[in-house]
């Protein structure tokens, strides 16, 4: 019908009926295709994309091979692709997650651990999941200005991430005072409606990101 359906309305049903692997494959195909088309229009300014992977994909045979095939098909530099997995789902499928991370990072892709900090053993997971980025759970960002505990958690996550060679991303950045507080905490990247809203226009998103880079301090970047 062409009606736009929000992810939180359809994904729980897709998970219940084991459709997430098909959806993830569709997203990977079209994301890499769009990335290649965008680069063809402006090869001097390369874009990067982050792609979420579901728990069903983490445990599926052949997902790594599928990604490799699509990277070759669309001639995309693996370094431009970051795969995001949530902390809770990665831990539930720990062996499969470690194998997939090793396989795709070996090609040059990067990985981000999403919703980091929401589990009781978050820091322990860093020893088992060789990711490049930690995306700090949005609940801490939302409470940053009012709750000193949230601010302390963000600072601790950022410090430990840097000590083991990982970079941090703060989500849910929706206003300037939150951005200012995150600057004090030392996070590496920001993401949220204050930076930009979701869009299918990759080139336009890139231009907005460039504008943000010009405004932000050199130690902080817009994740888009």
BELBEL-V484950 format. One record per residue. N is the residue number from 0. PHI is phi as a letter, one per 20 degrees, with the letter a starting at -180 (none if undefined). PSI is psi in degrees with one decimal (999 if undefined). D_FIRST is the distance of its C-alpha to the first C-alpha in whole Angstrom. Layout:
N_PHI_PSI_D_FIRST / N_PHI_PSI_D_FIRST
This chain:
0_none_-11.7_0 / 1_n_4.4_4 / 2_f_135.8_5 / 3_e_125.6_9 / 4_d_127.0_11 / 5_f_147.8_15 / 6_g_-40.2_17 / 7_f_-9.6_19 / 8_e_-28.0_16 / 9_d_-30.2_15 / 10_f_-39.4_18 / 11_g_-39.2_21 / 12_f_-40.9_19 / 13_f_-39.2_18 / 14_f_-41.2_22 / 15_f_-36.3_23 / 16_d_19.7_21 / 17_l_44.7_23 / 18_d_-0.8_20 / 19_f_-31.9_21 / 20_f_-43.2_23 / 21_f_-40.1_20 / 22_f_-43.8_18 / 23_f_-41.9_22 / 24_f_-41.3_22 / 25_f_-44.6_19 / 26_f_-45.5_20 / 27_g_-46.8_23 / 28_g_-52.0_22 / 29_f_-30.8_20 / 30_f_-46.3_22 / 31_f_-34.2_25 / 32_f_-46.0_24 / 33_f_-37.2_23 / 34_f_-42.8_26 / 35_f_-42.5_28 / 36_f_-39.4_26 / 37_f_-40.0_27 / 38_f_-31.6_31 / 39_f_-31.4_31 / 40_f_-30.7_31 / 41_b_76.5_34 / 42_f_-14.2_36 / 43_e_-14.3_38 / 44_c_96.8_36 / 45_e_137.3_34 / 46_d_157.5_31 / 47_c_157.0_31 / 48_c_148.0_28 / 49_d_135.8_28 / 50_c_125.8_26 / 51_f_138.7_25 / 52_d_136.6_26 / 53_e_168.0_26 / 54_f_-35.6_29 / 55_f_-34.9_27 / 56_f_-34.8_28 / 57_f_-35.3_31 / 58_e_6.4_32 / 59_e_139.5_31 / 60_f_136.5_33 / 61_n_-2.8_32 / 62_f_-36.4_30 / 63_f_-42.2_33 / 64_f_-38.7_33 / 65_f_-45.6_29 / 66_f_-44.9_30 / 67_g_-44.0_33 / 68_f_-40.1_31 / 69_f_-34.6_29 / 70_f_-40.3_31 / 71_f_-44.2_33 / 72_g_-42.6_30 / 73_e_3.4_29 / 74_l_51.2_33 / 75_d_133.6_32 / 76_f_120.6_35 / 77_g_-27.3_35 / 78_f_-15.9_37 / 79_e_-0.3_33 / 80_d_126.1_31 / 81_d_129.2_32 / 82_d_133.8_30 / 83_d_131.0_30 / 84_c_141.6_31 / 85_f_150.7_31 / 86_g_-47.8_35 / 87_f_-40.7_34 / 88_f_-32.8_32 / 89_f_-40.1_35 / 90_f_-35.4_38 / 91_f_-32.9_36 / 92_d_50.4_36 / 93_g_-49.0_39 / 94_f_-43.6_40 / 95_f_-39.4_37 / 96_f_-43.9_36 / 97_f_-40.9_39 / 98_f_-43.9_39 / 99_f_-41.8_36 / 100_g_-45.5_37 / 101_f_-42.4_40 / 102_f_-48.7_39 / 103_e_-31.5_36 / 104_f_-28.8_39 / 105_f_-26.7_41 / 106_e_-22.1_39 / 107_o_-6.2_39 / 108_f_162.1_36 / 109_d_161.9_36 / 110_c_144.2_35 / 111_c_137.2_34 / 112_e_109.0_35 / 113_e_157.5_32 / 114_l_34.0_33 / 115_f_137.0_37 / 116_o_-8.5_39 / 117_e_-16.0_37 / 118_e_160.5_39 / 119_f_-21.7_43 / 120_d_32.6_44 / 121_g_-47.0_42 / 122_f_-29.4_45 / 123_f_-35.1_46 / 124_f_-22.8_43 / 125_f_-26.0_44 / 126_f_-18.1_46 / 127_d_-14.7_44 / 128_c_108.8_41 / 129_e_74.3_42 / 130_d_168.3_39 / 131_e_-29.8_39 / 132_c_146.9_38 / 133_d_121.4_38 / 134_e_109.4_35 / 135_f_130.6_37 / 136_g_132.7_35 / 137_f_-23.5_33 / 138_f_-32.5_35 / 139_f_-36.5_38 / 140_f_-41.7_37 / 141_f_-29.7_36 / 142_e_5.2_39 / 143_g_-42.4_41 / 144_f_-23.2_43 / 145_d_-25.4_44 / 146_d_114.6_45 / 147_f_-23.7_47 / 148_f_-42.9_46 / 149_f_-41.8_43 / 150_f_-39.5_45 / 151_f_-38.9_47 / 152_f_-44.8_45 / 153_f_-44.8_43 / 154_f_-40.2_46 / 155_f_-45.0_47 / 156_g_-44.5_44 / 157_f_-43.2_45 / 158_f_-46.4_48 / 159_f_-40.0_48 / 160_g_-46.1_45 / 161_f_-32.9_47 / 162_f_-21.7_50 / 163_d_19.6_48 / 164_m_23.1_47 / 165_d_158.0_43 / 166_d_157.7_41 / 167_d_149.1_40 / 168_c_129.0_36 / 169_d_121.4_36 / 170_e_176.5_32 / 171_m_31.4_31 / 172_e_105.0_33 / 173_d_1.3_32 / 174_b_160.6_35 / 175_f_-32.2_39 / 176_f_-29.2_41 / 177_f_-41.9_39 / 178_g_-45.0_39 / 179_f_-40.8_43 / 180_f_-37.5_44 / 181_f_-32.5_42 / 182_g_-42.6_44 / 183_f_-31.9_47 / 184_f_-18.8_46 / 185_n_19.3_46 / 186_f_157.9_42 / 187_e_-38.2_41 / 188_c_152.5_37 / 189_c_152.8_35 / 190_b_139.7_32 / 191_q_178.5_30 / 192_f_-23.4_28 / 193_f_-27.3_32 / 194_e_-45.5_31 / 195_r_150.7_28 / 196_e_158.5_24 / 197_g_141.0_22 / 198_b_151.5_21 / 199_e_-5.8_19 / 200_e_91.3_22 / 201_f_-42.4_25 / 202_f_-40.3_28 / 203_f_-38.3_27 / 204_f_-39.1_27 / 205_f_-43.6_30 / 206_f_-40.7_32 / 207_f_-37.9_32 / 208_f_-39.9_33 / 209_f_-40.0_36 / 210_f_-40.3_37 / 211_f_-40.3_37 / 212_g_-33.4_39 / 213_f_-24.7_41 / 214_e_-28.9_41 / 215_e_155.8_42 / 216_f_155.0_45 / 217_g_-23.6_46 / 218_e_-3.9_45 / 219_c_139.5_42 / 220_c_155.5_39 / 221_e_124.4_35 / 222_e_-13.0_33 / 223_n_999_30
